[in-house]
């Protein structure tokens, strides 16, 4: 898994904890399988766009907040 996928997992896990939810609750609210969510959070496979949108809806946040990468140091504005 690449760095962006790993950062996404960290952001999702943080948002889930901040919302006070566990995997089973998140699964029930998103309609996603708890085993799939567990695999995603264990960095076994990347989140799909659909999964991220569903998670963001449940967590009442913007899906882009879950995947926004840190700016590269020294990167020039284009």
Buried (B, 14 or more C-beta within 10 A) or exposed (E): EEEEBEBBBEBBBEBBEEBEBEBEBBBEBBEBEBEBBEBBBEBEEBBEEEBBBBBBEBBEBEBEEBBEEEEEEEEEEE
